[in-house]
Each structure stands twice: as C-alpha cells, then as structure tokens.
C-alpha cells in the first residue's frame, strides 16, 4: 500500500512539470503570440475599406461577434490578407476570412464573424395609417433607423410622401417604402374628362367619360362622348387623359 501511494504521489508531482515542459516546447516552436484583438482589428480594417469602396457615408458601426482566441505563430514576418467571401451585408452576421502569412508564405486561414450596423433618418408612420387616405405631415415623422441589406429603398424627406396614399394598413413606426405607396385616385368612374390626342405635336381635345377610376400615370378605359368609341388613355391629371392612337 505504501509503495502504491508513493507511486501515485510521484505521478501527481510529475504532471505539472510535464505540462510546463510541454508549454515551454510550444513557446519555443511558436515564439510569436498574436492577440485576438489583432485579428479583430484586421477584420474591422477590411470592413472599413469595403464601406469606403461602397461609398457608404451614412452613420455606421462595426461589431465583432466571434473572433479567434490568441494564437501562437512560428518565427518570421507576419502579414495578413483579409477578404469578405459573401460580400458586404448590413445587420446580418457575415464572415471575414484572414489569411496569415509567415515571410510571405501562406500559413493558415482563420475566420471572424462580424456585423455591420448602418443607420439612416427615414420617413416612418407617426400613427396607424389606413389605405387610400392621402398622407399629411401629421401622419409622418423622420426617425433614425438601422437598415438591412434588403431595405435599399426608403424615403428621407416628408415631401416625397405627402399626398400619396397607402395600398395597405400600416402600423405606427413602420418605415415607408415605395412598394407601400401609390398616387391617389383623381378621376372617378363616370366622371367627365378631356380626351387629349397628340397629332404630330398638335394636341387636340374632346369630351369623354371615364369608364374606370384612375390615378396619375395609370391607363384606364374612356368613352368619346361624340363618337361613342371606347378607348385606352393614360391619366394626366384630374381633368385630362391622353388617348392612345
């Protein structure tokens, strides 16, 4: 029993020595210690470059989600080459690959997971808004919001939205985008309109009746009150439509 105890004690005392010896051997073979902050900075610098190349001037921040731990490297001149394999994306996580080179030769590749946050002052709904109600200044407000890669289209000025109508119910705080908006109805069904025809630069007008409601720019059916013919016409304004011929 005593011999077994002494052997166990000797083994326990040898473990720290052996671990220290291993650590010393690793340090001698890989004498250069690169901190994870270095990797983070390389990834950030690459994203800053990408934002500059994209001519991004809006307020933005860069978040490091996951960065490799401190790494030991062999002796030699360390250089890095960073790339964004899936392209620059906003708000969602994306990898930044970093190639580590020793004396110009490829050594290994690591990956950092990063997130870019981009902010813009955009037009939002100041309250719940109904469809087909012309928007006024009291319906709207401008707020800074974080953008994502899909939200490429939005409004930054109230005047670009006022007078338009919504094609759906919009909740308070929603960011308004072009696919939510359209022109209001300015010609009603059975309303009297001027039928405008362009003959080689000469505009001729005659009376007509709108057979459909219409918005500026839309094509509707109209009837010429003199001939009784049904025609296709594009809405110009509340009184005039341009007839196709």
C-alpha positions in Angstrom: 0.0 0.0 0.0 2.8 2.4 0.9 4.6 1.7 -2.4 1.4 2.3 -4.4 0.8 5.6 -2.5 4.4 6.8 -3.3 4.0 5.9 -7.0 0.7 7.8 -7.2 2.3 10.8 -5.4 5.2 10.8 -7.8 2.9 10.7 -10.8 0.9 13.7 -9.5 4.1 15.7 -8.9 5.3 14.9 -12.4 2.1 16.2 -14.2 2.7 19.9 -13.5 6.4 19.5 -14.5 5.4 17.7 -17.7 2.8 20.3 -18.5 5.3 23.1 -18.0 7.8 21.4 -20.2 5.2 21.0 -23.0 4.2 24.6 -22.8 7.9 25.6 -23.0 8.4 23.5 -26.0 5.3 25.0 -27.7 6.6 28.5 -26.9 10.0 27.7 -28.4 8.5 26.4 -31.5 5.9 29.1 -31.8 7.5 32.1 -30.2 5.2 34.8 -31.5 1.9 35.4 -29.7 -0.8 37.2 -31.7 -3.7 38.5 -29.6 -7.3 38.2 -30.7 -7.5 42.0 -30.7 -5.1 42.0 -33.6 -7.4 39.7 -35.6 -10.4 41.8 -34.7 -8.6 44.9 -36.0 -7.6 43.3 -39.3 -11.3 42.3 -39.8 -12.5 45.8 -38.9 -10.0 47.4 -41.2 -11.2 45.3 -44.1 -14.8 46.2 -43.5 -13.9 49.9 -43.2 -12.2 49.5 -46.6 -15.3 47.8 -48.1 -17.6 50.5 -46.8 -15.4 53.2 -48.3 -15.4 51.3 -51.7 -19.2 51.2 -51.5 -19.2 55.0 -50.9 -21.1 54.4 -47.6 -21.4 57.8 -45.9 -24.3 57.0 -43.5 -23.6 56.6 -39.8 -22.3 53.1 -39.1 -20.7 50.9 -36.5 -18.9 47.5 -36.8 -19.5 44.7 -34.2 -17.2 41.7 -33.7 -19.4 38.8 -32.9 -16.8 36.0 -32.9 -13.1 36.3 -33.1 -10.5 33.5 -32.7 -8.5 33.3 -29.5 -4.9 34.4 -29.0 -2.7 32.3 -31.3 1.0 31.4 -31.3 2.9 31.5 -34.6 6.3 30.5 -35.7 9.2 32.9 -36.1 9.1 35.2 -39.1 7.4 38.3 -40.5 3.6 38.1 -40.0 1.3 39.6 -42.7 -2.4 39.3 -43.2 -4.8 39.3 -46.1 -8.5 39.7 -45.3 -11.4 39.0 -47.6 -15.3 39.2 -47.3 -16.3 36.0 -49.2 -20.1 36.7 -49.3 -19.9 40.4 -49.9 -20.8 43.3 -47.6 -24.1 42.9 -45.8 -25.8 45.1 -43.3 -27.3 44.0 -40.0 -26.8 40.2 -40.5 -23.7 38.3 -39.5 -21.0 37.7 -42.1 -17.6 36.1 -42.2 -14.3 37.9 -42.8 -11.5 35.5 -43.7 -8.0 36.3 -42.7 -5.1 34.6 -44.3 -2.0 34.5 -42.1 1.3 34.6 -43.9 4.8 34.0 -42.5 7.6 35.5 -44.5 5.1 35.9 -47.4 4.1 32.2 -47.4 0.6 31.0 -46.5 0.4 29.6 -43.0 -3.3 29.3 -42.1 -6.7 30.9 -42.5 -8.9 32.0 -39.7 -12.5 33.4 -39.8 -14.0 36.3 -37.8 -17.8 36.7 -37.6 -18.7 40.4 -37.9 -21.8 42.5 -38.2 -22.1 46.0 -39.8 -24.8 48.3 -38.5 -25.8 51.2 -40.8 -28.2 53.9 -39.8 -30.3 56.5 -41.7 -33.0 59.0 -41.0 -36.1 57.7 -42.7 -39.8 58.5 -43.0 -42.0 56.4 -40.7 -45.6 56.3 -39.8 -46.4 58.6 -36.9 -49.6 56.5 -36.2 -51.5 53.6 -37.6 -52.5 54.6 -41.2 -55.4 53.5 -43.4 -55.2 52.7 -47.1 -56.3 55.3 -49.7 -56.1 58.2 -47.2 -53.8 61.0 -48.6 -50.9 61.3 -46.3 -50.2 64.6 -44.5 -47.3 65.9 -42.4 -49.1 64.9 -39.2 -49.2 61.2 -40.4 -45.4 61.1 -40.7 -42.2 61.5 -38.9 -38.5 61.2 -39.6 -36.5 58.8 -37.3 -33.1 57.2 -37.4 -33.3 53.5 -38.1 -30.9 50.7 -38.6 -31.0 49.5 -42.2 -30.6 46.0 -43.6 -29.4 44.8 -46.9 -32.9 44.3 -48.3 -34.1 47.7 -47.2 -32.4 49.5 -50.1 -35.3 51.8 -50.9 -37.0 54.2 -48.4 -37.8 57.9 -48.1 -35.7 60.5 -46.2 -38.0 63.6 -46.9 -41.6 64.1 -45.9 -42.4 65.9 -49.1 -41.7 62.8 -51.1 -44.5 61.0 -49.3 -47.1 63.7 -48.6 -50.2 63.4 -50.9 -49.6 59.8 -51.6 -51.9 57.0 -50.4 -51.1 53.6 -48.9 -52.1 50.3 -50.5 -52.3 48.6 -47.2 -52.8 49.2 -43.4 -49.5 50.4 -41.9 -48.8 50.2 -38.2 -47.3 53.1 -36.2 -43.5 53.2 -36.5 -43.3 51.3 -39.8 -40.7 52.5 -42.3 -42.5 53.7 -45.5 -41.1 52.2 -48.8 -42.1 52.8 -52.4 -44.0 49.5 -52.7 -46.4 50.6 -50.0 -47.4 53.8 -51.8 -49.3 54.9 -54.9 -50.9 58.0 -56.3 -54.4 58.9 -55.0 -57.5 58.3 -57.2 -58.1 61.6 -59.1 -60.6 60.5 -61.7 -63.8 58.8 -60.6 -65.8 56.3 -62.6 -68.3 58.0 -64.9 -66.5 61.4 -64.4 -66.2 63.8 -67.3 -62.7 64.2 -68.7 -60.9 65.8 -71.5 -59.6 63.3 -74.1 -56.2 64.7 -75.3 -54.8 63.4 -78.6 -51.4 64.3 -79.9 -51.2 64.5 -83.7 -47.6 65.2 -84.7 -47.1 67.6 -81.8 -50.5 69.2 -82.1 -52.8 68.5 -79.1 -56.5 68.1 -79.8 -59.1 67.9 -77.0 -62.6 66.5 -77.0 -65.0 65.4 -74.3 -65.2 62.0 -72.8 -66.4 59.9 -69.9 -64.1 57.8 -67.6 -65.3 54.2 -67.5 -62.8 53.4 -64.7 -61.4 55.3 -61.7 -57.8 56.3 -62.2 -54.6 57.6 -60.6 -52.0 59.8 -62.2 -50.0 57.7 -64.7 -52.4 54.8 -64.9 -54.1 53.6 -68.1 -57.9 53.5 -67.9 -60.8 52.9 -70.3 -62.7 56.0 -71.5 -65.5 56.7 -74.0 -65.6 59.5 -76.5 -68.9 61.2 -76.0 -69.2 62.3 -79.7 -68.3 59.0 -81.4 -69.2 56.6 -78.7 -65.9 54.8 -79.1 -64.2 53.1 -76.1 -60.5 54.0 -75.9 -57.5 53.4 -73.7 -56.0 56.6 -72.1 -53.3 57.5 -69.6 -54.3 59.7 -66.7 -52.6 63.1 -66.8 -54.4 64.9 -64.0 -57.9 65.2 -62.6 -59.4 66.7 -65.8 -57.2 65.3 -68.6 -56.3 61.9 -70.1 -54.0 61.2 -73.0 -55.6 58.9 -75.6 -53.5 56.2 -77.4 -53.9 56.2 -81.1 
